[in-house]
């Protein structure tokens, strides 16, 4: 079920949960896009524990994160303005994607009945 992590909502689409998959994809991609629009920082390295947590959240976005890094999107440094909120939107989108992938896995293995 790695596809559920790499592409937002893909795990639910593979399980034919179309509505849930679409809702998750729109939510995750929307939050990520809003974070980028607010000039949020995309973490690329970890200098301290907070940067490490930010990087882990960003990596949770899967292919969207890697595509954004390749295109040079996201601020290099974070300022205490709207960009700070943008960075949080990006990290929360990644965490939501990880939770969605775990949810799809639990449905697939029968631990959760949808």
N, C-alpha and C positions, 0 to 999 in steps of 0.2 A: 504493500500500500504506500510505497514511496511517492507515487504519483499524487496522492492526496496532500502531500507536503509541498511538492514542487510547483503545482498549479493550484491556486486557491479554488476550493470547491470540487476538485476533480475526484476526490475519494467518494463523495456523495453521488456525483454523476455516474461513476462506475457501478455504484450500487442501485442505480436507477431511482435515486431520490432527487428528482429534477428540481422541485421547488426549493428544497433545503440547500442543494448545491448552488442554485442560482442566487439565493439569498446570501449565502456565505461568500460567493465570488464577488457579488456587487458590494457587499459590506467591506470585505478585505481590500479589494482593489480601490474602492472609493476612499477608504481611510488612507491608504498608501498614497493615492493621487493628491488628496488634500494635504497630506504631510509634505509632499514634494512641492506643491503649489505654495505652501507657507515657508518655503526654503529651509525645510528641516534637514538636519544632518544625517547622512548615511555613514554609519560607523564602518571603518575599514580596518582598524587595529584597536588594541586594548592597552591603554597605559595604566589604568587602575581598575578597580572592581566595578565602578559604575560604567566605564567604557566597555568592560567585558559583558555586562548585562545588556547594554545597548546593542552591542554587536550580536549577541545571542538572539535578541528580539528581531533585529534586522534580518538575520539569516533565516529566521522563521518565515519570511516572505517568499522563500524559494527562488524560482527563476525570475520573478519580478525584481528582486534585489540585485541579482547578477546582471540583468539587462540594464537596470538603472545605473549601476556602477560602470558598465561598459559604455553607456551613453553620456557619462559625466554628469548625471543628474544628482541633486542633493548638494547641500552646502558642505564645504570643507571644514568650516569651523562653525560652532554654535554661538549665537549671540543671545542675549537676554531680551528677546523681543518675541514676535510671533514665531520666529524660527524655532524657539524652544518648544512651543506647542506642536509645531510640525514634526519635530524629532520624536516627540511622544506619540503622535498619531502613527508614525511609521513603525515604532517599536510595538505598539499595541496591535496594529494590523498583523504583525508577525506572530505575536503570541496567540491571537485569535485563529490564525491559520494553523498553528500547531495544535490548538485545542480541537479545531475542526477535523484535523487528520486523525487525532486520537479517537474522536467520536465516530468517525467512519470506520476505523479499525474495530472499535467495540461493537458496532452494528454488524460488521462482517463476521466477527468471531462468535456472535450470539450473546455477548455479555450485556448488550443493550437491545431492547426491542423498540424499534422506531415507532 
